[in-house]
Amino acid sequence: QVQLVESGGGLVQPGGSLRLSCTASTGISSIDLIAWARQAPGKQREFIARTSKYGSTLYIESVKGRFTIYRDDANNTLYLQMNNLKPEDTASYYCNEYKTWNYWGQGTQVTVSS
């Protein structure tokens, strides 16, 4: 069973930046397609971005140009660089295997507020 641990969340003002991290008990390299998802209060969890082992990425429209997903398999870390944050980005953020969504962790909370 893969255990994923997210970190890096916090409180940030609109327009600010955060970088989230995710590590895997079996190593990020063990997951070909790995993704970030988020869940805002009262809303369903939604996929936001994914990357392959070879760096191919996919984003939802609302984060394109603001968020960047990338991985460092050698250091067992998946990242989500989030710039120009908006209040609607407030959510708990999770990493997981793309499409199977087998390995939900505890998530990391991001709050965007002035």
Secondary structure, DSSP 8 states (H G I E B T S, - for coil): ---EEEE--EEE-TT--EEEEEEETT-GGG-SSEEEEEE-TTS--EEEEEE-TT--EEE-GGGTTTEEEEEEGGGTEEEEEE-S--GGG-EEEEEEETTT-------EEEEE--
